[in-house]
Amino acid sequence: MPLFTVTMKAGRAAEEKNAISRAIHEASVKAGYPDDDMLQRFLCLERTDLKVDPHYPGLPKARTEKLLMIEVLVSSGTDADRKRRLLAALVEALDGAGTDPNDIMVCFAEIDRAVAPSAAGGLRLQSQASNHATVAAAALRTAVVGTRTCRDNQRTCRTTTGAFRDRS
């Protein structure tokens, strides 16, 4: 399920964005995600709306105007080795697509697996193994759901949190 959000400065050609998209998908599949699991969004910001120190964190070579900030949203509990494999595959595939590895910034975030997101029509996104476990345990557990608010400099979001409680 990784959901990729790619933030870049505006002005890139469609072919370049398509090459980046293909490279990200190739990396996702290489890291073990299904071929049909393609969830990407591209945010192209005006040059004055994306500010990054070109040398942070102590890079000897400055980043260029082609910087890609890639946020990868994965399910909670995703194995650290899988994230490392995905990171390595992203850098390799994007380098092959023409992006200097120095211009690739990747951040991982996790979403609560107990309250899986919906892909369409309210159907929950989850792996087949997770789906079988959920079906088998559905009679024994009920979801307890709450909300929390997170804030940062630019937005406020409400996220759903949840846990399972045994009925017995």
C-alpha positions as CSV (number, residue, x, y, z in Angstrom):
1,M,0.0,0.0,0.0
2,P,2.6,2.7,-0.1
3,L,1.1,6.0,-1.0
4,F,3.8,8.2,-2.6
5,T,3.5,12.0,-2.5
6,V,6.1,13.6,-4.7
7,T,6.7,17.3,-4.2
8,M,8.8,19.2,-6.7
9,K,9.2,22.6,-8.2
10,A,6.8,23.4,-11.0
11,G,7.9,23.5,-14.6
12,R,8.8,19.9,-15.3
13,A,7.7,18.3,-18.6
14,A,5.0,15.6,-18.6
15,E,7.6,13.1,-19.9
16,E,9.9,13.8,-17.0
17,K,7.0,13.4,-14.4
18,N,6.0,10.1,-16.2
19,A,9.6,8.8,-15.9
20,I,9.6,9.6,-12.2
21,S,6.3,7.9,-11.8
22,R,7.5,4.8,-13.6
23,A,10.7,4.7,-11.5
24,I,8.8,5.0,-8.2
25,H,6.4,2.2,-9.3
26,E,9.4,0.0,-10.4
27,A,11.0,0.6,-7.0
28,S,7.8,-0.3,-5.1
29,V,7.4,-3.6,-7.0
30,K,11.1,-4.4,-6.5
31,A,10.6,-3.9,-2.7
32,G,7.8,-6.5,-2.8
33,Y,4.6,-4.6,-3.3
34,P,2.1,-5.9,-5.9
35,D,2.3,-4.6,-9.4
36,D,-1.3,-3.2,-9.3
37,D,-0.5,-1.3,-6.0
38,M,0.2,2.1,-7.6
39,L,-0.8,5.1,-5.5
40,Q,1.0,8.3,-6.4
41,R,0.3,12.0,-6.3
42,F,2.5,14.8,-7.6
43,L,2.5,18.3,-6.1
44,C,4.2,20.9,-8.3
45,L,4.9,24.0,-6.3
46,E,6.0,27.4,-7.5
47,R,9.7,27.9,-7.0
48,T,9.1,30.4,-4.2
49,D,6.8,27.8,-2.4
50,L,9.4,25.0,-1.9
51,K,12.3,26.0,0.2
52,V,15.1,23.5,1.2
53,D,18.6,24.3,2.3
54,P,20.7,23.0,-0.6
55,H,23.3,21.5,1.6
56,Y,21.2,20.1,4.5
57,P,22.3,17.8,6.3
58,G,25.9,18.7,5.5
59,L,25.9,17.6,1.9
60,P,29.2,18.3,0.1
61,K,27.4,18.8,-3.2
62,A,24.4,21.2,-3.3
63,R,21.0,20.0,-4.4
64,T,19.7,21.4,-7.6
65,E,16.3,22.8,-8.7
66,K,15.3,19.2,-9.6
67,L,14.9,18.2,-5.9
68,L,12.2,15.6,-5.3
69,M,10.7,15.4,-1.8
70,I,9.1,12.0,-1.6
71,E,6.7,11.1,1.3
72,V,6.0,7.4,1.6
73,L,2.9,6.5,3.6
74,V,3.0,2.8,4.7
75,S,1.0,0.7,7.1
76,S,2.0,0.7,10.7
77,G,4.4,-2.1,11.6
78,T,6.0,-2.1,8.1
79,D,9.3,-3.9,8.6
80,A,12.3,-1.5,8.8
81,D,14.2,-3.8,6.3
82,R,11.3,-3.4,3.8
83,K,11.6,0.4,4.1
84,R,15.3,0.2,3.6
85,R,14.8,-1.9,0.5
86,L,12.2,0.5,-0.8
87,L,14.5,3.5,-0.1
88,A,17.5,1.8,-1.9
89,A,15.2,0.8,-4.9
90,L,13.8,4.3,-5.1
91,V,17.3,5.9,-5.3
92,E,18.4,3.3,-7.8
93,A,15.4,3.6,-10.1
94,L,15.2,7.4,-9.9
95,D,18.9,7.6,-10.7
96,G,18.3,5.4,-13.7
97,A,15.5,7.8,-14.7
98,G,17.8,10.8,-14.6
99,T,17.4,12.2,-11.1
100,D,20.7,12.8,-9.3
101,P,20.6,10.8,-6.0
102,N,21.7,14.0,-4.2
103,D,18.3,15.5,-5.3
104,I,16.2,12.7,-3.7
105,M,14.8,13.2,-0.2
106,V,12.6,10.5,1.2
107,C,10.5,10.5,4.4
108,F,8.5,7.6,5.7
109,A,5.2,7.9,7.7
110,E,2.9,5.2,9.0
111,I,-0.9,4.9,9.0
112,D,-2.6,2.9,11.7
113,R,-3.1,-0.7,10.3
114,A,-6.2,-1.2,12.6
115,V,-8.1,1.5,10.7
116,A,-7.1,0.8,7.1
117,P,-7.8,3.5,4.5
118,S,-10.4,3.0,1.8
119,A,-9.4,2.7,-1.8
120,A,-12.9,3.2,-3.2
121,G,-16.5,2.9,-2.0
122,G,-15.5,2.5,1.6
123,L,-13.7,-0.8,0.9
124,R,-10.7,-1.1,3.2
125,L,-7.1,-1.4,1.8
126,Q,-5.3,-4.4,3.3
127,S,-3.2,-7.2,2.2
128,Q,-4.7,-10.6,1.5
129,A,-3.0,-12.1,4.6
130,S,-4.3,-9.2,6.7
131,N,-7.8,-9.7,5.1
132,H,-7.9,-13.4,6.1
133,A,-6.9,-12.6,9.6
134,T,-9.5,-9.9,9.9
135,V,-12.3,-12.1,8.6
136,A,-11.3,-14.9,11.0
137,A,-11.1,-12.5,14.0
138,A,-14.2,-10.4,13.1
139,A,-16.5,-12.4,15.3
140,L,-14.2,-11.9,18.3
141,R,-13.3,-8.3,18.1
142,T,-15.0,-4.9,17.6
143,A,-13.3,-1.7,16.7
144,V,-12.9,1.2,19.0
145,V,-12.3,4.3,17.0
146,G,-11.4,7.8,18.1
147,T,-9.8,10.9,16.5
148,R,-6.8,13.0,17.1
149,T,-5.7,16.3,15.6
150,C,-2.2,17.0,14.3
151,R,-0.9,20.4,13.4
152,D,2.1,21.6,11.5
153,N,3.0,25.0,10.0
154,Q,0.8,24.6,6.9
155,R,-2.2,22.5,7.6
156,T,-4.4,20.9,10.2
157,C,-5.6,17.3,9.7
158,R,-7.8,15.0,11.6
159,T,-6.7,11.4,11.6
160,T,-8.7,8.4,12.8
161,T,-7.0,6.1,15.3
162,G,-8.3,2.8,16.4
163,A,-7.7,-0.3,18.4
164,F,-9.4,-3.6,18.7
165,R,-11.2,-4.8,21.9
166,D,-12.1,-8.4,22.6
167,R,-15.8,-8.9,23.1
168,S,-15.2,-11.5,25.7
